[in-house]
């Protein structure tokens, strides 16, 4: 049976925190209103990857992330999305989207980047980590042949944004590092069309690929999953230091940066960790980088743990503020007062939020309307 269908872009409504593929695609599939037709794809992509080194004997060394996978002929790297074919390394997910939606930018979360706007959010299968708490594990931990993919080119995404008046594209849901080439070309094409690009990432990427990508991005949100090397090793399946290095790199490049720290009960929720986190951010990134402490919900391989108590999130907030961080937020708790942005100078609300909705913006340019203090961000 031919699996041809039509995709229509819709406005954003109430959206769940987790983004399972089965929740996303039905939102877009099934109509022909102001959209183009797309085919479900039975085939994977075959586009030569960037950033790899050819080795003697037909092997390759992937150089997109700190894993530096050594891949023999007809094998794939850790992420499962890049394959060596006779000494040439290919990305299998270029233009093969498995998740798509129009979201509030606040859902990313980005709170100091064009508040109240929307983003066309896109993902492919795959990830270069294996976080035990992953909410989108059904796509991030799948190989591309295990997901329903449809052909969506960079030009297609730009056209959707134009048709639906969506000002941003977000590379999100799984890990955009593993669909780097697709993201890079889309971001470049989007900039040419006046559309902004934001990367929602764990930051597990090498310095050279990131340096090449940053000029085509307008904002980056990094999930800093912990501040202990052992946590990264045992819970994330990665290393901490490369992520810290990339945070400094993004900050120095001048691209807007926000952080999320998912607070997982018993694993990364001590006062010592909150203190060390705040002090590292203050010393290496500055006091004005927004930090979101997000509520954990039992998912994937950590269903044995409870959801994060509100008191723990508020403790993380209090510790961080006491250490001098100026823009700290409690996430995944709709209606909490710390969803809003307060001016550090006069204490007035400059961006009022409830859930993913912006209720009021009291900023002129980048200045608080009450005291004229500069509020960092892109407004």
Secondary structure, DSSP 8 states (H G I E B T S, - for coil): ---EEEB------S--SS--HHHHHHHHBS--SS--EEEB-SS---EE-SSEEE-GGG-EEE-SSTT--EE-TT-B-TTSSEEEETTEEEES-TTEESEEEEEEGGGGT-SSBSTT-EEEEEE-S--S---TT-TTHHHHTS-GGGS--EE--HHHHHHHHHHHT--EEEE-SS-GGGGHHHHHHHHHHHHHTT-EEEEEE-----HHHHHHHHTT-SEEEEE---S-HHHIIIIISS-HHHHHHHHHHHHHHT-EEEEEEEE-TTTS--HHHHHHHHHHHHHHT-TTSEEEEEE----TT-TTS----HHHHHHHHHHHHHTT-S-EEEES-TT-GGGSEE-TTT--EEEEEETTEEEEE-EETTEETTT--B--SB-
